[in-house]
Amino acid sequence: AIQELLEDFDGEIESYRQALCLSPEHPFWLYGTLARLLSGQPSQESKAEAIEIYKQGIKVDPDNVDGIGYARLARLLSERGDVNTAIATYQKALIKQPDLEWVNYCIETLFYNKGIQFLSSQNLQAAKGCFHRVEKIKDCWEQPVWFGQNNQTWPRYKSDWVSQLENLK
């Protein structure tokens, strides 16, 4: 859109909103574009709207949603704190596009962070369940972790905490 060239994101967002109001039967890419623009805005209201726009687009045009669309929705859900729905949505991303290897890391991070939360509340069984899920998702990686999520980061190497899991038994 011309607004994008002029960096008029508010105008561009409004243009996409109007297009969807006029005809909600648009392809998913239009919903996805609006949701991406909204998710880049600083307000929580915009991010919440982006989640709803993604969901609406998936409902209207489910056959044309790729794994990236699901992964973007999952990231927003995760940032909102809806971890279980985020995990399920990341898993849909992998079903649609199994080659999105980085999605496994996102899922692992969410399970790891849930495990840490359960540990801090002394719920050792739930923590072990989360850590074992992480271990089963992708056993073969042994590399430094390159990202964190929601200000929580992984230990330097997976083996650093997997070996400590045995101490919980």
Solvent accessible surface area in square Angstrom, and as a share of the most:
residue,aa,sasa,rsa
1,A,69,0.54
2,I,115,0.58
3,Q,46,0.21
4,E,90,0.41
5,L,139,0.69
6,L,131,0.65
7,E,132,0.59
8,D,61,0.32
9,F,88,0.37
10,D,106,0.55
11,G,20,0.20
12,E,2,0.01
13,I,8,0.04
14,E,74,0.33
15,S,42,0.27
16,Y,31,0.12
17,R,77,0.28
18,Q,101,0.45
19,A,29,0.22
20,L,16,0.08
21,C,110,0.66
22,L,157,0.78
23,S,47,0.30
24,P,64,0.40
25,E,133,0.60
26,H,52,0.23
27,P,53,0.33
28,F,13,0.05
29,W,155,0.54
30,L,13,0.07
31,Y,0,0.00
32,G,1,0.01
33,T,23,0.13
34,L,1,0.00
35,A,0,0.00
36,R,95,0.35
37,L,28,0.14
38,L,2,0.01
39,S,12,0.08
40,G,62,0.59
41,Q,42,0.18
42,P,123,0.77
43,S,43,0.28
44,Q,124,0.55
45,E,129,0.58
46,S,19,0.12
47,K,42,0.18
48,A,44,0.34
49,E,53,0.24
50,A,0,0.00
51,I,3,0.01
52,E,93,0.42
53,I,18,0.09
54,Y,2,0.01
55,K,81,0.34
56,Q,82,0.36
57,G,0,0.00
58,I,30,0.15
59,K,170,0.72
60,V,44,0.25
61,D,21,0.11
62,P,64,0.40
63,D,125,0.65
64,N,99,0.51
65,V,3,0.02
66,D,67,0.35
67,G,0,0.00
68,I,50,0.25
69,G,3,0.03
70,Y,22,0.08
71,A,3,0.03
72,R,84,0.31
73,L,8,0.04
74,A,0,0.00
75,R,94,0.34
76,L,3,0.02
77,L,1,0.00
78,S,0,0.00
79,E,79,0.35
80,R,121,0.44
81,G,52,0.50
82,D,47,0.24
83,V,33,0.19
84,N,102,0.52
85,T,57,0.33
86,A,0,0.00
87,I,11,0.06
88,A,46,0.36
89,T,10,0.06
90,Y,4,0.02
91,Q,67,0.30
92,K,102,0.43
93,A,0,0.00
94,L,32,0.16
95,I,139,0.70
96,K,83,0.35
97,Q,51,0.23
98,P,101,0.64
99,D,110,0.57
100,L,16,0.08
101,E,73,0.33
102,W,97,0.34
103,V,0,0.00
104,N,23,0.12
105,Y,26,0.10
106,C,16,0.10
107,I,4,0.02
108,E,0,0.00
109,T,0,0.00
110,L,3,0.01
111,F,15,0.06
112,Y,20,0.08
113,N,12,0.06
114,K,37,0.16
115,G,0,0.00
116,I,63,0.32
117,Q,101,0.45
118,F,64,0.27
119,L,51,0.25
120,S,89,0.58
121,S,75,0.48
122,Q,142,0.63
123,N,64,0.33
124,L,77,0.38
125,Q,132,0.59
126,A,28,0.22
127,A,0,0.00
128,K,36,0.15
129,G,37,0.36
130,C,10,0.06
131,F,9,0.04
132,H,58,0.26
133,R,110,0.40
134,V,0,0.00
135,E,49,0.22
136,K,156,0.66
137,I,50,0.25
138,K,38,0.16
139,D,104,0.54
140,C,104,0.62
141,W,16,0.05
142,E,102,0.46
143,Q,70,0.31
144,P,74,0.46
145,V,34,0.20
146,W,157,0.55
147,F,43,0.18
148,G,36,0.34
149,Q,21,0.09
150,N,74,0.38
151,N,160,0.82
152,Q,61,0.27
153,T,96,0.56
154,W,18,0.06
155,P,33,0.21
156,R,164,0.60
157,Y,57,0.22
158,K,10,0.04
159,S,55,0.35
160,D,62,0.32
161,W,14,0.05
162,V,29,0.17
163,S,70,0.45
164,Q,109,0.48
165,L,3,0.02
166,E,89,0.40
167,N,123,0.63
168,L,44,0.22
169,K,152,0.64
